Amino acid sequence: MERGLLLIASLTLALVLVATALSQPAAYFIIYGEKGCPYCGKTKELLSSCFGEQSVEFRDVLENETYLYQLVELNNVLKLSEMPSVPFTVVFVNGAPKAAVLGFFKEEFWRKLLERASSFPGFIAVGETGAKELNETYVQIVSSIVGPIKQSQAAAAGTTTGSTAEGVKRLSLSEALPLVVFAALADSVNPCTFSVFTALLLIVAAARGLRRSVLSGVAFISAVYIAYFALGLGLIKALGYVPGVKYVVAALGLVLGSTAFIGGLEARSKGAFKSPLPASFRKLTESAIERAINPLTAALAGLVVSVTLLPCSSGPYIVATAYLSRLDPQSMVIPLLMLYNAIFVAPLVAILAATALAVLRLRRLKEWRSRRLPLLEAVSGALLIGVSLYALLALP
């Protein structure tokens, strides 16, 4: 019962993070200020805590003449005050400058401003006399003053091109690669996926023959790969907004890894494997697999299974995507995510290839599955524990 509740909690966390990413506009803030200005520091601290350090860039107008000229020109164009003042914040929404704010405001103001700016086609200026709405031409004018939009997007993404956010601890490719590989290995041997896939092959082979089962297997694996890849993109975007995500995902990984490891050892000693999935998820998964008697229904089953098996496989994926959200350069995120998912489905591809070549008979596969699932769960848990410890102790 406790394991089921824990796994449901991990699924809920994953879905909440994805929903957050999909619902929140991509915000980026350029603050013109001075290091000695208390309200400039408070504005930077507030926006960093609310939207992530990678979403905030501080431009000191006393240390850089270019920034000072930009501030003066912005104030002349937008007329927020009689004389240029700080903090002066330019707000980007989805890569375009949509608002400028003079002064310090609390969190509620910024969230309402973002909500309004994301739906307003023009530009919003908040100055000494209050807020005013300007037409769309000001979006282009402000963009030309502060710099090319691509530079701001690159800084928000944490790349090394153009401006970069200050104080963000980035992850190099050499640091991220072993984490991605071992997290994917932990995910690839999780017993739930093995159990479901072998059941699919057995059902289709019995109903339609070996050739049709191979085609259905290809469709199933392809659907799982695509669905997990899309989920990974959502997690990477969402986890970039979570402060202290390193400790959250490491703790989650240690808890889920320990649960799987202990559960696998207990199941092995008792000689029986019990799926950690909640009963309602098992029924939905079994229903989808029972109907998968051709490539189309097998692909649909793959999409269903990608969601219902999340309680079994979300731990390694959350750990990996959390660190991919901090990868520098960000251009390597997609290749590493593709690598993760390739490793994840590799055992399924191997089983399918061996079945197609008649090297592995389905009856033997069923017997092997029944004996080895507890060991696979223990191995998956041990790998996840190792990955979580590596992330917690060795990575920034």
WOWO-V344635 format. One record per pair of residues at least 6 apart in sequence whose C-alpha atoms are under 8 Angstrom apart, sorted by the first residue. I is the first residue (numbers start at 1). J is the second residue. Records with the same first field share a line. If there is no record, write none. Layout:
I->J, J
This chain:
3->259, 276
4->276, 277, 278
6->256
7->256, 276, 277, 311, 312
8->278, 311
10->252, 311, 314, 315
11->310, 311, 314
14->235, 314, 318
17->234, 235, 238, 239
18->231, 234, 235, 237, 238
19->238
20->238
21->234, 235, 237, 238
22->234, 238
25->93, 94, 114, 118
26->93, 94, 95
27->51, 55, 91, 92, 93, 94, 95, 114
28->55, 56, 91, 92, 93, 95, 152, 153, 156
29->47, 55, 56, 57, 89, 90, 91, 92
30->56, 57, 58, 59, 89, 90, 91
31->40, 44, 56, 57, 58, 59, 87, 88, 89, 90
32->58, 59, 60, 61, 67, 71, 86, 87, 88, 89
33->40, 58, 59, 60, 61, 86, 87, 88
34->40, 59, 60, 61, 62, 86, 87
35->41, 60
37->86
39->87, 103, 104
40->86, 87, 104
42->104
43->87, 104, 105
44->56, 58
46->106, 107
47->53, 56, 107
48->54, 55, 56
49->243
50->107
51->241
52->240, 241, 242, 243
53->165, 166, 167, 168
54->155, 156, 157, 158, 164, 165, 166, 168
55->155, 156, 157, 165
56->156, 165, 166
57->155, 163, 164, 165, 166
58->165, 166
59->67
60->67, 68
61->67, 68, 71
62->68
70->145, 146
71->84, 88
72->84
73->145
74->142, 145
75->81, 83, 84
78->125
79->127
80->102, 125, 126, 127, 128, 129
81->127, 128
85->102
86->102, 103
87->102, 103, 104
88->100, 101, 102, 103
89->100, 101, 102
90->97, 98, 99, 100, 101
91->97, 98, 99, 100, 101
92->98, 99
93->114, 117, 118
95->149, 150, 152, 153
96->139, 143, 149
97->123, 139, 142, 143
98->117, 118, 122, 123, 124, 139
99->117, 123, 124, 125, 126
100->124, 125, 126
101->125, 126, 127
102->126, 127, 128
103->127
117->123, 124
121->135, 136
122->133, 134, 135, 136, 137, 138, 139
123->133, 134, 135, 136, 138, 139
124->131, 132, 133, 134
125->131, 132, 133, 134
126->132
143->149
151->161, 162, 163
152->162, 163
154->160, 161, 162, 163, 164
155->161, 162, 163, 164, 165
156->164, 165
157->330
158->164, 165, 170, 326, 327, 328, 329, 330
159->328, 329, 330
160->328, 329
169->326, 396
170->326, 327, 328, 396
171->323, 324, 326, 327, 328, 395, 396
172->327, 328, 329
173->327, 328, 329, 332
175->395
176->323, 324, 327
177->336
179->320, 387, 390, 391
180->320, 336, 340
181->339, 340, 343
182->383, 384, 387
183->316, 317, 319, 320, 340, 383, 384, 387
184->316, 317, 340, 341, 343, 344
185->343, 344, 380, 383
186->316, 379, 380, 381, 382, 383, 384
187->313, 316, 317, 344, 380
188->343, 344, 345, 346, 347, 380
189->344, 347, 376, 377, 379, 380
190->312, 313, 376, 377, 380
191->373, 374, 376, 377
192->275, 309, 312
193->309
194->348, 369
195->369, 373
196->285, 289
197->217, 348
198->362, 365, 366, 369
199->289
200->213, 217, 289, 290, 292, 298
201->213, 214, 216, 217, 362
202->213, 362
203->289, 290, 292, 293
204->210, 212, 213, 216, 292, 293, 294
205->211, 212, 213
207->293
208->293
210->356
211->356
212->294, 295
213->293, 294
214->352, 355, 356
215->294, 295
216->292, 293, 294, 295, 296, 298, 299
217->295, 298, 352
218->295, 352
219->295, 296, 298, 299, 302
220->295, 298, 299, 300, 301, 302
221->299, 302, 345, 348, 349
222->299, 302
223->299, 300, 302, 303
224->299, 302, 303, 305, 306
225->341, 342, 345
227->303, 306
228->306, 341
229->337, 338, 341
232->317, 321, 337
235->318, 321, 322
236->321, 322, 324, 325
237->325
239->245, 321, 322, 325
240->322, 325, 326
245->322
246->322, 323, 391, 392
247->392
249->318, 319, 322, 388
250->319, 388, 389, 391, 392
251->388
252->315
253->315, 316, 319, 384, 385, 387, 388
254->384, 385, 388, 389
256->315, 381, 384
257->315, 380, 381, 382, 383, 384, 385
258->381, 382, 385
259->381
260->377, 378, 380, 381
261->377, 378, 379, 380, 381, 382
262->378
263->374, 377, 378
264->273, 373, 374, 375, 376, 377, 378
265->374, 375, 378
267->273, 274, 374
268->374, 375
271->371
272->370, 371, 374
273->370, 373, 374
276->312
277->309, 311, 312
281->308, 309
282->308
284->308
285->301, 304, 305, 308
288->300, 301, 304, 305
289->298, 301
291->297, 298, 301
292->298, 299, 300, 301
315->384
316->384
319->388
324->333
325->333
327->333
351->360
354->360
355->361, 362
